[in-house]
Structure formats: C-alpha cells, structure tokens
Amino acid sequence: MFINIIRSTGSRNIAAIIGSFLATVALTISITLLWPFGSLAEQVFAGGIFFFIFWASVFYWAILALDGLQAWTRILILLIPALTIDIISLAS
C-alpha cells in the first residue's frame, strides 16, 4: 500500500513542488553561508539570486522522474548534503 502511494504520480508532483522548495531553501542557505565575498548583505543577495535557478532546475528534475520514488530520491540526493553543509556551517 505505502509503496503504491510513493510511486504514484501525485507523490511525484508533491516531490516536485514541496521537495524542490525544501531542497532549494537548503541549497540557498548553503550558498549564503559559504559565499566568500562581500558583507553579509551581499552573501544573502547572492544566495537569493541562485534561489530561482535552483528551484526551477530541481522542480523540473523531479517532475521528469518516471515515478514518485525516483522523484523523492532525486530530491534527497540534493537535500541531505545541503542540510549537512548547513548544520556544519551553523554549528561552527
């Protein structure tokens, strides 16, 4: 039952909409924390510039998956390393 829900088209759409947003937020925070140039305002601006590019790319990458499981896998491939970078950067 659960695997049928995960593999459904609805799950793929949710991964594309919600999952890509969450992955993009984590990637944007990573860029903001790791950006080596300028003041804090410039770092936030640089992260914001990349936000739409990341979101559109991740959204289409997830929506082009064959099923929901592959879409969620693609989202997690980006989300887990980005969250790890965020946690390490914010902890130090």
Order of alpha helices (4+ residues) and beta strands (2+ residues): alpha-alpha-alpha-alpha-alpha
